[in-house]
Amino acid sequence: MSQLRAAPLWQSGLLCGCPRCGKGKLYVSYLKIAPRCTVCGLDFGFADAGDGPAVFVILIAGAFIVGAALFVEINYRPPYWLHAVLWLPLTLTLCLGLLPVFKAILFALQYRNRSGEGRVDK
């Protein structure tokens, strides 16, 4: 079985780059995947991350925000309006910042593992 050429996962994910060359842009806008890589020409139609990135972001960001909010509440006991002022913008920023990264990581993992739509071979 031949090996797939693949960029390092951190490069594809954190830089939101092509899973093969790591240099081309994965997105044409915030979360819209480009049709193909502008550098190596890889067709990006093979994969769809679906709701997976959102689930990971909710779990990771939620654990961080809840832990930080509990820490602040137990140690400082601020009023509830201050919690809202602190945690709502941080939650939005963290979720919106992590979503493209996790989508790119799952996209790169689909490329590496040759994952695609379910097919029945006859």
SULQUI-V551894 format. One record per residue. N is the residue number from 1. RES is the residue in one small letter. PHI is phi in degrees with one decimal (999 if undefined). Layout:
N;RES;PHI / N;RES;PHI
This chain:
1;m;999 / 2;s;-79.6 / 3;q;-82.7 / 4;l;-81.0 / 5;r;-73.8 / 6;a;-148.4 / 7;a;-72.0 / 8;p;-57.2 / 9;l;-59.1 / 10;w;-63.0 / 11;q;-69.2 / 12;s;-67.8 / 13;g;-79.5 / 14;l;-67.8 / 15;l;-94.5 / 16;c;51.4 / 17;g;-108.5 / 18;c;-61.3 / 19;p;-70.8 / 20;r;-90.8 / 21;c;-98.0 / 22;g;77.2 / 23;k;-104.5 / 24;g;-73.2 / 25;k;-79.2 / 26;l;-82.3 / 27;y;-110.1 / 28;v;-97.4 / 29;s;-142.3 / 30;y;-48.5 / 31;l;-128.4 / 32;k;-89.2 / 33;i;-73.8 / 34;a;-67.8 / 35;p;-67.9 / 36;r;-157.4 / 37;c;-73.2 / 38;t;-78.2 / 39;v;-96.0 / 40;c;-103.1 / 41;g;81.1 / 42;l;-62.2 / 43;d;-76.8 / 44;f;-87.8 / 45;g;-76.1 / 46;f;-76.4 / 47;a;-135.1 / 48;d;-145.9 / 49;a;-75.1 / 50;g;62.2 / 51;d;-91.5 / 52;g;-55.4 / 53;p;-60.2 / 54;a;-63.6 / 55;v;-64.0 / 56;f;-62.8 / 57;v;-64.1 / 58;i;-61.5 / 59;l;-66.8 / 60;i;-72.0 / 61;a;-65.0 / 62;g;-61.9 / 63;a;-63.2 / 64;f;-66.0 / 65;i;-65.7 / 66;v;-63.7 / 67;g;-62.3 / 68;a;-67.0 / 69;a;-64.8 / 70;l;-64.2 / 71;f;-59.7 / 72;v;-65.2 / 73;e;-64.0 / 74;i;-69.2 / 75;n;-86.7 / 76;y;-120.0 / 77;r;47.5 / 78;p;-74.9 / 79;p;-66.8 / 80;y;-63.8 / 81;w;-63.7 / 82;l;-70.3 / 83;h;-58.7 / 84;a;-62.5 / 85;v;-65.6 / 86;l;-77.2 / 87;w;-89.0 / 88;l;-64.2 / 89;p;-64.7 / 90;l;-65.0 / 91;t;-63.3 / 92;l;-61.1 / 93;t;-63.1 / 94;l;-64.5 / 95;c;-65.1 / 96;l;-69.2 / 97;g;-76.7 / 98;l;-82.3 / 99;l;-59.3 / 100;p;-64.5 / 101;v;-66.7 / 102;f;-68.2 / 103;k;-65.8 / 104;a;-66.4 / 105;i;-64.8 / 106;l;-65.7 / 107;f;-63.2 / 108;a;-64.9 / 109;l;-66.8 / 110;q;-64.7 / 111;y;-65.4 / 112;r;-62.4 / 113;n;-94.3 / 114;r;53.2 / 115;s;-83.2 / 116;g;-157.5 / 117;e;-64.8 / 118;g;-64.8 / 119;r;-132.7 / 120;v;-105.7 / 121;d;-84.0 / 122;k;-112.0
